[in-house]
Amino acid sequence: MELEERVTDLESRLAFQDDTIQALNDELVAQQKRVERLQLQMAALLKRQEEMLGQFGVFEEDAPPPHY
């Protein structure tokens, strides 16, 4: 293999790797946004649950058994 062919092959591989790294980075950014959105939703649900517990008191499953 001539030197020029080897350099061309390496340049081609580098370009492919750059594209792959960029695609992975884009997906990682999108995934991080999804995780952040899910964290916000989870926090909102927990807050809502706490508010409901405050309104309705102790749920039946948390109440002590009748023989107490």
N, CA, C, O and CB atoms as a CASP TS submission, in Angstrom:
PFRMAT TS
TARGET T0000
AUTHOR 0000-0000-0000
METHOD Language model
MODEL 1
PARENT N/A
ATOM      1  N   MET     1       0.846  -1.175   0.000  1.00  0.00           N
ATOM      2  CA  MET     1       0.000   0.000   0.000  1.00  0.00           C
ATOM      3  C   MET     1       0.894   1.241   0.000  1.00  0.00           C
ATOM      4  O   MET     1       1.828   1.349   0.794  1.00  0.00           O
ATOM      5  CB  MET     1      -0.964  -0.004   1.224  1.00  0.00           C
ATOM      6  N   GLU     2       0.601   2.141  -0.873  1.00  0.00           N
ATOM      7  CA  GLU     2       1.403   3.349  -0.944  1.00  0.00           C
ATOM      8  C   GLU     2       1.028   4.293   0.185  1.00  0.00           C
ATOM      9  O   GLU     2      -0.039   4.191   0.791  1.00  0.00           O
ATOM     10  CB  GLU     2       1.228   4.036  -2.301  1.00  0.00           C
ATOM     11  N   LEU     3       1.928   5.199   0.439  1.00  0.00           N
ATOM     12  CA  LEU     3       1.728   6.168   1.519  1.00  0.00           C
ATOM     13  C   LEU     3       0.484   7.019   1.265  1.00  0.00           C
ATOM     14  O   LEU     3      -0.277   7.303   2.190  1.00  0.00           O
ATOM     15  CB  LEU     3       2.966   7.071   1.667  1.00  0.00           C
ATOM     16  N   GLU     4       0.283   7.417   0.031  1.00  0.00           N
ATOM     17  CA  GLU     4      -0.875   8.251  -0.300  1.00  0.00           C
ATOM     18  C   GLU     4      -2.185   7.496  -0.051  1.00  0.00           C
ATOM     19  O   GLU     4      -3.153   8.084   0.432  1.00  0.00           O
ATOM     20  CB  GLU     4      -0.801   8.712  -1.769  1.00  0.00           C
ATOM     21  N   GLU     5      -2.221   6.230  -0.369  1.00  0.00           N
ATOM     22  CA  GLU     5      -3.412   5.416  -0.128  1.00  0.00           C
ATOM     23  C   GLU     5      -3.674   5.269   1.364  1.00  0.00           C
ATOM     24  O   GLU     5      -4.817   5.312   1.818  1.00  0.00           O
ATOM     25  CB  GLU     5      -3.260   4.034  -0.775  1.00  0.00           C
ATOM     26  N   ARG     6      -2.598   5.096   2.110  1.00  0.00           N
ATOM     27  CA  ARG     6      -2.744   4.956   3.566  1.00  0.00           C
ATOM     28  C   ARG     6      -3.265   6.248   4.186  1.00  0.00           C
ATOM     29  O   ARG     6      -4.131   6.216   5.060  1.00  0.00           O
ATOM     30  CB  ARG     6      -1.398   4.567   4.210  1.00  0.00           C
ATOM     31  N   VAL     7      -2.743   7.375   3.738  1.00  0.00           N
ATOM     32  CA  VAL     7      -3.205   8.662   4.259  1.00  0.00           C
ATOM     33  C   VAL     7      -4.675   8.877   3.896  1.00  0.00           C
ATOM     34  O   VAL     7      -5.462   9.333   4.726  1.00  0.00           O
ATOM     35  CB  VAL     7      -2.334   9.821   3.707  1.00  0.00           C
ATOM     36  N   THR     8      -5.040   8.553   2.670  1.00  0.00           N
ATOM     37  CA  THR     8      -6.432   8.683   2.242  1.00  0.00           C
ATOM     38  C   THR     8      -7.339   7.802   3.093  1.00  0.00           C
ATOM     39  O   THR     8      -8.416   8.226   3.512  1.00  0.00           O
ATOM     40  CB  THR     8      -6.577   8.318   0.755  1.00  0.00           C
ATOM     41  N   ASP     9      -6.895   6.571   3.343  1.00  0.00           N
ATOM     42  CA  ASP     9      -7.666   5.653   4.185  1.00  0.00           C
ATOM     43  C   ASP     9      -7.822   6.215   5.597  1.00  0.00           C
ATOM     44  O   ASP     9      -8.911   6.166   6.170  1.00  0.00           O
ATOM     45  CB  ASP     9      -6.989   4.270   4.235  1.00  0.00           C
ATOM     46  N   LEU    10      -6.741   6.744   6.155  1.00  0.00           N
ATOM     47  CA  LEU    10      -6.799   7.321   7.505  1.00  0.00           C
ATOM     48  C   LEU    10      -7.706   8.550   7.543  1.00  0.00           C
ATOM     49  O   LEU    10      -8.454   8.737   8.502  1.00  0.00           O
ATOM     50  CB  LEU    10      -5.387   7.697   7.989  1.00  0.00           C
ATOM     51  N   GLU    11      -7.645   9.379   6.519  1.00  0.00           N
ATOM     52  CA  GLU    11      -8.513  10.554   6.466  1.00  0.00           C
ATOM     53  C   GLU    11      -9.978  10.132   6.382  1.00  0.00           C
ATOM     54  O   GLU    11     -10.846  10.745   7.005  1.00  0.00           O
ATOM     55  CB  GLU    11      -8.143  11.448   5.264  1.00  0.00           C
ATOM     56  N   SER    12     -10.243   9.093   5.616  1.00  0.00           N
ATOM     57  CA  SER    12     -11.606   8.582   5.499  1.00  0.00           C
ATOM     58  C   SER    12     -12.096   8.047   6.843  1.00  0.00           C
ATOM     59  O   SER    12     -13.224   8.327   7.251  1.00  0.00           O
ATOM     60  CB  SER    12     -11.679   7.480   4.427  1.00  0.00           C
ATOM     61  N   ARG    13     -11.270   7.296   7.515  1.00  0.00           N
ATOM     62  CA  ARG    13     -11.639   6.769   8.837  1.00  0.00           C
ATOM     63  C   ARG    13     -11.869   7.900   9.834  1.00  0.00           C
ATOM     64  O   ARG    13     -12.810   7.859  10.626  1.00  0.00           O
ATOM     65  CB  ARG    13     -10.547   5.821   9.363  1.00  0.00           C
ATOM     66  N   LEU    14     -11.004   8.904   9.790  1.00  0.00           N
ATOM     67  CA  LEU    14     -11.142  10.041  10.697  1.00  0.00           C
ATOM     68  C   LEU    14     -12.463  10.772  10.452  1.00  0.00           C
ATOM     69  O   LEU    14     -13.152  11.145  11.401  1.00  0.00           O
ATOM     70  CB  LEU    14      -9.958  11.010  10.529  1.00  0.00           C
ATOM     71  N   ALA    15     -12.810  10.973   9.205  1.00  0.00           N
ATOM     72  CA  ALA    15     -14.070  11.641   8.877  1.00  0.00           C
ATOM     73  C   ALA    15     -15.250  10.815   9.392  1.00  0.00           C
ATOM     74  O   ALA    15     -16.198  11.370   9.949  1.00  0.00           O
ATOM     75  CB  ALA    15     -14.190  11.863   7.347  1.00  0.00           C
ATOM     76  N   PHE    16     -15.197   9.515   9.211  1.00  0.00           N
ATOM     77  CA  PHE    16     -16.259   8.640   9.700  1.00  0.00           C
ATOM     78  C   PHE    16     -16.352   8.708  11.223  1.00  0.00           C
ATOM     79  O   PHE    16     -17.450   8.777  11.777  1.00  0.00           O
ATOM     80  CB  PHE    16     -16.017   7.191   9.244  1.00  0.00           C
ATOM     81  N   GLN    17     -15.220   8.688  11.891  1.00  0.00           N
ATOM     82  CA  GLN    17     -15.206   8.758  13.348  1.00  0.00           C
ATOM     83  C   GLN    17     -15.736  10.105  13.840  1.00  0.00           C
ATOM     84  O   GLN    17     -16.459  10.165  14.835  1.00  0.00           O
ATOM     85  CB  GLN    17     -13.787   8.524  13.876  1.00  0.00           C
ATOM     86  N   ASP    18     -15.378  11.181  13.144  1.00  0.00           N
ATOM     87  CA  ASP    18     -15.898  12.493  13.516  1.00  0.00           C
ATOM     88  C   ASP    18     -17.424  12.530  13.403  1.00  0.00           C
ATOM     89  O   ASP    18     -18.106  13.055  14.283  1.00  0.00           O
ATOM     90  CB  ASP    18     -15.275  13.583  12.634  1.00  0.00           C
ATOM     91  N   ASP    19     -17.950  11.969  12.316  1.00  0.00           N
ATOM     92  CA  ASP    19     -19.400  11.922  12.145  1.00  0.00           C
ATOM     93  C   ASP    19     -20.057  11.092  13.238  1.00  0.00           C
ATOM     94  O   ASP    19     -21.102  11.466  13.769  1.00  0.00           O
ATOM     95  CB  ASP    19     -19.756  11.354  10.772  1.00  0.00           C
ATOM     96  N   THR    20     -19.442   9.969  13.571  1.00  0.00           N
ATOM     97  CA  THR    20     -19.986   9.095  14.612  1.00  0.00           C
ATOM     98  C   THR    20     -19.966   9.785  15.974  1.00  0.00           C
ATOM     99  O   THR    20     -20.936   9.712  16.728  1.00  0.00           O
ATOM    100  CB  THR    20     -19.195   7.781  14.677  1.00  0.00           C
ATOM    101  N   ILE    21     -18.876  10.443  16.276  1.00  0.00           N
ATOM    102  CA  ILE    21     -18.768  11.156  17.560  1.00  0.00           C
ATOM    103  C   ILE    21     -19.810  12.263  17.633  1.00  0.00           C
ATOM    104  O   ILE    21     -20.433  12.454  18.678  1.00  0.00           O
ATOM    105  CB  ILE    21     -17.346  11.747  17.746  1.00  0.00           C
ATOM    106  N   GLN    22     -20.007  12.988  16.549  1.00  0.00           N
ATOM    107  CA  GLN    22     -21.010  14.051  16.538  1.00  0.00           C
ATOM    108  C   GLN    22     -22.413  13.485  16.718  1.00  0.00           C
ATOM    109  O   GLN    22     -23.220  14.053  17.454  1.00  0.00           O
ATOM    110  CB  GLN    22     -20.929  14.847  15.233  1.00  0.00           C
ATOM    111  N   ALA    23     -22.711  12.378  16.056  1.00  0.00           N
ATOM    112  CA  ALA    23     -24.027  11.740  16.204  1.00  0.00           C
ATOM    113  C   ALA    23     -24.239  11.268  17.639  1.00  0.00           C
ATOM    114  O   ALA    23     -25.327  11.431  18.193  1.00  0.00           O
ATOM    115  CB  ALA    23     -24.167  10.551  15.230  1.00  0.00           C
ATOM    116  N   LEU    24     -23.210  10.689  18.238  1.00  0.00           N
ATOM    117  CA  LEU    24     -23.317  10.236  19.630  1.00  0.00           C
ATOM    118  C   LEU    24     -23.493  11.424  20.568  1.00  0.00           C
ATOM    119  O   LEU    24     -24.266  11.352  21.524  1.00  0.00           O
ATOM    120  CB  LEU    24     -22.072   9.420  20.033  1.00  0.00           C
ATOM    121  N   ASN    25     -22.794  12.495  20.305  1.00  0.00           N
ATOM    122  CA  ASN    25     -22.914  13.687  21.136  1.00  0.00           C
ATOM    123  C   ASN    25     -24.322  14.279  21.028  1.00  0.00           C
ATOM    124  O   ASN    25     -24.912  14.673  22.033  1.00  0.00           O
ATOM    125  CB  ASN    25     -21.859  14.734  20.730  1.00  0.00           C
ATOM    126  N   ASP    26     -24.853  14.337  19.810  1.00  0.00           N
ATOM    127  CA  ASP    26     -26.212  14.848  19.628  1.00  0.00           C
ATOM    128  C   ASP    26     -27.223  14.001  20.388  1.00  0.00           C
ATOM    129  O   ASP    26     -28.137  14.531  21.020  1.00  0.00           O
ATOM    130  CB  ASP    26     -26.573  14.888  18.142  1.00  0.00           C
ATOM    131  N   GLU    27     -27.061  12.702  20.325  1.00  0.00           N
ATOM    132  CA  GLU    27     -27.978  11.809  21.032  1.00  0.00           C
ATOM    133  C   GLU    27     -27.829  11.957  22.542  1.00  0.00           C
ATOM    134  O   GLU    27     -28.819  11.901  23.271  1.00  0.00           O
ATOM    135  CB  GLU    27     -27.733  10.353  20.620  1.00  0.00           C
ATOM    136  N   LEU    28     -26.611  12.145  23.011  1.00  0.00           N
ATOM    137  CA  LEU    28     -26.377  12.339  24.437  1.00  0.00           C
ATOM    138  C   LEU    28     -27.038  13.623  24.928  1.00  0.00           C
ATOM    139  O   LEU    28     -27.627  13.644  26.009  1.00  0.00           O
ATOM    140  CB  LEU    28     -24.875  12.371  24.732  1.00  0.00           C
ATOM    141  N   VAL    29     -26.944  14.684  24.146  1.00  0.00           N
ATOM    142  CA  VAL    29     -27.595  15.947  24.512  1.00  0.00           C
ATOM    143  C   VAL    29     -29.108  15.763  24.558  1.00  0.00           C
ATOM    144  O   VAL    29     -29.761  16.232  25.490  1.00  0.00           O
ATOM    145  CB  VAL    29     -27.220  17.068  23.512  1.00  0.00           C
ATOM    146  N   ALA    30     -29.666  15.087  23.563  1.00  0.00           N
ATOM    147  CA  ALA    30     -31.116  14.839  23.541  1.00  0.00           C
ATOM    148  C   ALA    30     -31.533  13.986  24.742  1.00  0.00           C
ATOM    149  O   ALA    30     -32.567  14.243  25.358  1.00  0.00           O
ATOM    150  CB  ALA    30     -31.530  14.141  22.219  1.00  0.00           C
ATOM    151  N   GLN    31     -30.740  12.986  25.068  1.00  0.00           N
ATOM    152  CA  GLN    31     -31.053  12.123  26.201  1.00  0.00           C
ATOM    153  C   GLN    31     -30.996  12.916  27.505  1.00  0.00           C
ATOM    154  O   GLN    31     -31.844  12.730  28.378  1.00  0.00           O
ATOM    155  CB  GLN    31     -30.081  10.928  26.256  1.00  0.00           C
ATOM    156  N   GLN    32     -30.016  13.787  27.645  1.00  0.00           N
ATOM    157  CA  GLN    32     -29.907  14.593  28.858  1.00  0.00           C
ATOM    158  C   GLN    32     -31.124  15.505  29.008  1.00  0.00           C
ATOM    159  O   GLN    32     -31.618  15.704  30.118  1.00  0.00           O
ATOM    160  CB  GLN    32     -28.613  15.427  28.835  1.00  0.00           C
ATOM    161  N   LYS    33     -31.603  16.055  27.901  1.00  0.00           N
ATOM    162  CA  LYS    33     -32.807  16.885  27.960  1.00  0.00           C
ATOM    163  C   LYS    33     -34.008  16.061  28.401  1.00  0.00           C
ATOM    164  O   LYS    33     -34.833  16.531  29.185  1.00  0.00           O
ATOM    165  CB  LYS    33     -33.084  17.534  26.597  1.00  0.00           C
ATOM    166  N   ARG    34     -34.108  14.833  27.901  1.00  0.00           N
ATOM    167  CA  ARG    34     -35.218  13.958  28.307  1.00  0.00           C
ATOM    168  C   ARG    34     -35.122  13.630  29.799  1.00  0.00           C
ATOM    169  O   ARG    34     -36.134  13.624  30.499  1.00  0.00           O
ATOM    170  CB  ARG    34     -35.218  12.650  27.469  1.00  0.00           C
ATOM    171  N   VAL    35     -33.925  13.363  30.279  1.00  0.00           N
ATOM    172  CA  VAL    35     -33.734  13.046  31.701  1.00  0.00           C
ATOM    173  C   VAL    35     -34.116  14.247  32.557  1.00  0.00           C
ATOM    174  O   VAL    35     -34.789  14.096  33.576  1.00  0.00           O
ATOM    175  CB  VAL    35     -32.266  12.628  31.983  1.00  0.00           C
ATOM    176  N   GLU    36     -33.691  15.435  32.148  1.00  0.00           N
ATOM    177  CA  GLU    36     -34.034  16.635  32.914  1.00  0.00           C
ATOM    178  C   GLU    36     -35.544  16.862  32.941  1.00  0.00           C
ATOM    179  O   GLU    36     -36.100  17.233  33.975  1.00  0.00           O
ATOM    180  CB  GLU    36     -33.329  17.862  32.325  1.00  0.00           C
ATOM    181  N   ARG    37     -36.212  16.639  31.797  1.00  0.00           N
ATOM    182  CA  ARG    37     -37.664  16.790  31.736  1.00  0.00           C
ATOM    183  C   ARG    37     -38.344  15.771  32.657  1.00  0.00           C
ATOM    184  O   ARG    37     -39.298  16.101  33.362  1.00  0.00           O
ATOM    185  CB  ARG    37     -38.166  16.624  30.280  1.00  0.00           C
ATOM    186  N   LEU    38     -37.849  14.542  32.645  1.00  0.00           N
ATOM    187  CA  LEU    38     -38.421  13.512  33.517  1.00  0.00           C
ATOM    188  C   LEU    38     -38.193  13.831  34.986  1.00  0.00           C
ATOM    189  O   LEU    38     -39.056  13.556  35.819  1.00  0.00           O
ATOM    190  CB  LEU    38     -37.825  12.148  33.189  1.00  0.00           C
ATOM    191  N   GLN    39     -37.044  14.407  35.311  1.00  0.00           N
ATOM    192  CA  GLN    39     -36.779  14.796  36.691  1.00  0.00           C
ATOM    193  C   GLN    39     -37.749  15.885  37.144  1.00  0.00           C
ATOM    194  O   GLN    39     -38.242  15.854  38.271  1.00  0.00           O
ATOM    195  CB  GLN    39     -35.332  15.278  36.841  1.00  0.00           C
ATOM    196  N   LEU    40     -38.020  16.845  36.264  1.00  0.00           N
ATOM    197  CA  LEU    40     -38.980  17.888  36.599  1.00  0.00           C
ATOM    198  C   LEU    40     -40.384  17.307  36.785  1.00  0.00           C
ATOM    199  O   LEU    40     -41.103  17.687  37.709  1.00  0.00           O
ATOM    200  CB  LEU    40     -38.993  18.963  35.510  1.00  0.00           C
ATOM    201  N   GLN    41     -40.763  16.389  35.903  1.00  0.00           N
ATOM    202  CA  GLN    41     -42.070  15.757  36.033  1.00  0.00           C
ATOM    203  C   GLN    41     -42.170  14.965  37.327  1.00  0.00           C
ATOM    204  O   GLN    41     -43.202  14.992  37.998  1.00  0.00           O
ATOM    205  CB  GLN    41     -42.342  14.849  34.842  1.00  0.00           C
ATOM    206  N   MET    42     -41.102  14.263  37.675  1.00  0.00           N
ATOM    207  CA  MET    42     -41.095  13.475  38.907  1.00  0.00           C
ATOM    208  C   MET    42     -41.207  14.382  40.124  1.00  0.00           C
ATOM    209  O   MET    42     -41.941  14.073  41.063  1.00  0.00           O
ATOM    210  CB  MET    42     -39.821  12.623  38.995  1.00  0.00           C
ATOM    211  N   ALA    43     -40.486  15.496  40.115  1.00  0.00           N
ATOM    212  CA  ALA    43     -40.579  16.434  41.231  1.00  0.00           C
ATOM    213  C   ALA    43     -41.986  16.998  41.343  1.00  0.00           C
ATOM    214  O   ALA    43     -42.502  17.155  42.450  1.00  0.00           O
ATOM    215  CB  ALA    43     -39.566  17.572  41.064  1.00  0.00           C
ATOM    216  N   ALA    44     -42.612  17.304  40.217  1.00  0.00           N
ATOM    217  CA  ALA    44     -43.981  17.823  40.244  1.00  0.00           C
ATOM    218  C   ALA    44     -44.947  16.769  40.783  1.00  0.00           C
ATOM    219  O   ALA    44     -45.852  17.094  41.553  1.00  0.00           O
ATOM    220  CB  ALA    44     -44.416  18.272  38.836  1.00  0.00           C
ATOM    221  N   LEU    45     -44.761  15.516  40.386  1.00  0.00           N
ATOM    222  CA  LEU    45     -45.624  14.450  40.895  1.00  0.00           C
ATOM    223  C   LEU    45     -45.441  14.243  42.390  1.00  0.00           C
ATOM    224  O   LEU    45     -46.415  14.030  43.112  1.00  0.00           O
ATOM    225  CB  LEU    45     -45.347  13.151  40.157  1.00  0.00           C
ATOM    226  N   LEU    46     -44.203  14.303  42.857  1.00  0.00           N
ATOM    227  CA  LEU    46     -43.961  14.152  44.295  1.00  0.00           C
ATOM    228  C   LEU    46     -44.594  15.294  45.076  1.00  0.00           C
ATOM    229  O   LEU    46     -45.177  15.079  46.138  1.00  0.00           O
ATOM    230  CB  LEU    46     -42.455  14.088  44.585  1.00  0.00           C
ATOM    231  N   LYS    47     -44.480  16.501  44.552  1.00  0.00           N
ATOM    232  CA  LYS    47     -45.092  17.650  45.217  1.00  0.00           C
ATOM    233  C   LYS    47     -46.611  17.495  45.259  1.00  0.00           C
ATOM    234  O   LYS    47     -47.251  17.776  46.272  1.00  0.00           O
ATOM    235  CB  LYS    47     -44.706  18.961  44.501  1.00  0.00           C
ATOM    236  N   ARG    48     -47.175  17.043  44.140  1.00  0.00           N
ATOM    237  CA  ARG    48     -48.623  16.838  44.076  1.00  0.00           C
ATOM    238  C   ARG    48     -49.067  15.759  45.061  1.00  0.00           C
ATOM    239  O   ARG    48     -50.104  15.892  45.711  1.00  0.00           O
ATOM    240  CB  ARG    48     -49.048  16.458  42.649  1.00  0.00           C
ATOM    241  N   GLN    49     -48.278  14.695  45.167  1.00  0.00           N
ATOM    242  CA  GLN    49     -48.613  13.635  46.109  1.00  0.00           C
ATOM    243  C   GLN    49     -48.576  14.154  47.541  1.00  0.00           C
ATOM    244  O   GLN    49     -49.456  13.832  48.340  1.00  0.00           O
ATOM    245  CB  GLN    49     -47.653  12.452  45.948  1.00  0.00           C
ATOM    246  N   GLU    50     -47.567  14.955  47.872  1.00  0.00           N
ATOM    247  CA  GLU    50     -47.477  15.513  49.220  1.00  0.00           C
ATOM    248  C   GLU    50     -48.664  16.422  49.512  1.00  0.00           C
ATOM    249  O   GLU    50     -49.198  16.417  50.621  1.00  0.00           O
ATOM    250  CB  GLU    50     -46.164  16.287  49.394  1.00  0.00           C
ATOM    251  N   GLU    51     -49.078  17.205  48.509  1.00  0.00           N
ATOM    252  CA  GLU    51     -50.240  18.074  48.696  1.00  0.00           C
ATOM    253  C   GLU    51     -51.494  17.248  48.931  1.00  0.00           C
ATOM    254  O   GLU    51     -52.320  17.592  49.776  1.00  0.00           O
ATOM    255  CB  GLU    51     -50.431  18.991  47.481  1.00  0.00           C
ATOM    256  N   MET    52     -51.637  16.158  48.184  1.00  0.00           N
ATOM    257  CA  MET    52     -52.808  15.298  48.352  1.00  0.00           C
ATOM    258  C   MET    52     -52.787  14.623  49.709  1.00  0.00           C
ATOM    259  O   MET    52     -53.834  14.474  50.339  1.00  0.00           O
ATOM    260  CB  MET    52     -52.872  14.246  47.242  1.00  0.00           C
ATOM    261  N   LEU    53     -51.617  14.212  50.171  1.00  0.00           N
ATOM    262  CA  LEU    53     -51.529  13.609  51.501  1.00  0.00           C
ATOM    263  C   LEU    53     -51.953  14.612  52.561  1.00  0.00           C
ATOM    264  O   LEU    53     -52.616  14.258  53.536  1.00  0.00           O
ATOM    265  CB  LEU    53     -50.101  13.108  51.780  1.00  0.00           C
ATOM    266  N   GLY    54     -51.564  15.873  52.363  1.00  0.00           N
ATOM    267  CA  GLY    54     -51.957  16.918  53.307  1.00  0.00           C
ATOM    268  C   GLY    54     -53.455  17.160  53.298  1.00  0.00           C
ATOM    269  O   GLY    54     -54.043  17.426  54.347  1.00  0.00           O
ATOM    270  N   GLN    55     -54.075  17.073  52.149  1.00  0.00           N
ATOM    271  CA  GLN    55     -55.514  17.311  52.044  1.00  0.00           C
ATOM    272  C   GLN    55     -56.334  16.169  52.620  1.00  0.00           C
ATOM    273  O   GLN    55     -57.308  16.393  53.339  1.00  0.00           O
ATOM    274  CB  GLN    55     -55.897  17.531  50.602  1.00  0.00           C
ATOM    275  N   PHE    56     -55.942  14.965  52.305  1.00  0.00           N
ATOM    276  CA  PHE    56     -56.764  13.815  52.663  1.00  0.00           C
ATOM    277  C   PHE    56     -56.271  13.078  53.890  1.00  0.00           C
ATOM    278  O   PHE    56     -56.894  12.101  54.304  1.00  0.00           O
ATOM    279  CB  PHE    56     -56.829  12.870  51.519  1.00  0.00           C
ATOM    280  N   GLY    57     -55.202  13.502  54.469  1.00  0.00           N
ATOM    281  CA  GLY    57     -54.697  12.849  55.660  1.00  0.00           C
ATOM    282  C   GLY    57     -53.998  11.546  55.328  1.00  0.00           C
ATOM    283  O   GLY    57     -53.421  11.389  54.252  1.00  0.00           O
ATOM    284  N   VAL    58     -54.056  10.626  56.254  1.00  0.00           N
ATOM    285  CA  VAL    58     -53.376   9.346  56.110  1.00  0.00           C
ATOM    286  C   VAL    58     -54.201   8.437  55.205  1.00  0.00           C
ATOM    287  O   VAL    58     -55.415   8.315  55.369  1.00  0.00           O
ATOM    288  CB  VAL    58     -53.142   8.682  57.493  1.00  0.00           C
ATOM    289  N   PHE    59     -53.541   7.813  54.266  1.00  0.00           N
ATOM    290  CA  PHE    59     -54.221   6.850  53.405  1.00  0.00           C
ATOM    291  C   PHE    59     -54.509   5.575  54.186  1.00  0.00           C
ATOM    292  O   PHE    59     -53.870   5.293  55.200  1.00  0.00           O
ATOM    293  CB  PHE    59     -53.374   6.539  52.149  1.00  0.00           C
ATOM    294  N   GLU    60     -55.451   4.831  53.712  1.00  0.00           N
ATOM    295  CA  GLU    60     -55.877   3.601  54.367  1.00  0.00           C
ATOM    296  C   GLU    60     -54.707   2.648  54.561  1.00  0.00           C
ATOM    297  O   GLU    60     -54.597   2.025  55.618  1.00  0.00           O
ATOM    298  CB  GLU    60     -56.976   2.922  53.558  1.00  0.00           C
ATOM    299  N   GLU    61     -53.836   2.519  53.576  1.00  0.00           N
ATOM    300  CA  GLU    61     -52.720   1.580  53.679  1.00  0.00           C
ATOM    301  C   GLU    61     -51.687   2.017  54.710  1.00  0.00           C
ATOM    302  O   GLU    61     -50.927   1.190  55.213  1.00  0.00           O
ATOM    303  CB  GLU    61     -52.055   1.419  52.331  1.00  0.00           C
ATOM    304  N   ASP    62     -51.651   3.318  55.031  1.00  0.00           N
ATOM    305  CA  ASP    62     -50.714   3.818  56.019  1.00  0.00           C
ATOM    306  C   ASP    62     -51.322   3.852  57.417  1.00  0.00           C
ATOM    307  O   ASP    62     -50.606   4.041  58.399  1.00  0.00           O
ATOM    308  CB  ASP    62     -50.240   5.197  55.627  1.00  0.00           C
ATOM    309  N   ALA    63     -52.620   3.673  57.512  1.00  0.00           N
ATOM    310  CA  ALA    63     -53.293   3.715  58.807  1.00  0.00           C
ATOM    311  C   ALA    63     -52.930   2.484  59.631  1.00  0.00           C
ATOM    312  O   ALA    63     -52.693   1.410  59.078  1.00  0.00           O
ATOM    313  CB  ALA    63     -54.820   3.808  58.622  1.00  0.00           C
ATOM    314  N   PRO    64     -52.888   2.639  60.946  1.00  0.00           N
ATOM    315  CA  PRO    64     -52.587   1.466  61.792  1.00  0.00           C
ATOM    316  C   PRO    64     -53.741   0.461  61.725  1.00  0.00           C
ATOM    317  O   PRO    64     -54.883   0.836  61.458  1.00  0.00           O
ATOM    318  CB  PRO    64     -52.332   1.900  63.273  1.00  0.00           C
ATOM    319  N   PRO    65     -53.440  -0.791  61.967  1.00  0.00           N
ATOM    320  CA  PRO    65     -54.489  -1.826  61.940  1.00  0.00           C
ATOM    321  C   PRO    65     -55.564  -1.514  62.993  1.00  0.00           C
ATOM    322  O   PRO    65     -55.286  -0.817  63.969  1.00  0.00           O
ATOM    323  CB  PRO    65     -53.872  -3.241  62.195  1.00  0.00           C
ATOM    324  N   PRO    66     -56.780  -2.021  62.803  1.00  0.00           N
ATOM    325  CA  PRO    66     -57.888  -1.712  63.707  1.00  0.00           C
ATOM    326  C   PRO    66     -57.683  -2.207  65.142  1.00  0.00           C
ATOM    327  O   PRO    66     -58.308  -1.665  66.053  1.00  0.00           O
ATOM    328  CB  PRO    66     -59.148  -2.302  63.163  1.00  0.00           C
ATOM    329  N   HIS    67     -56.856  -3.187  65.375  1.00  0.00           N
ATOM    330  CA  HIS    67     -56.720  -3.721  66.725  1.00  0.00           C
ATOM    331  C   HIS    67     -55.827  -2.863  67.608  1.00  0.00           C
ATOM    332  O   HIS    67     -55.597  -3.220  68.763  1.00  0.00           O
ATOM    333  CB  HIS    67     -56.176  -5.122  66.669  1.00  0.00           C
ATOM    334  N   TYR    68     -55.316  -1.746  67.107  1.00  0.00           N
ATOM    335  CA  TYR    68     -54.511  -0.850  67.962  1.00  0.00           C
ATOM    336  C   TYR    68     -55.395   0.056  68.741  1.00  0.00           C
ATOM    337  O   TYR    68     -54.906   0.880  69.514  1.00  0.00           O
ATOM    338  CB  TYR    68     -53.533  -0.025  67.140  1.00  0.00           C
TER
END
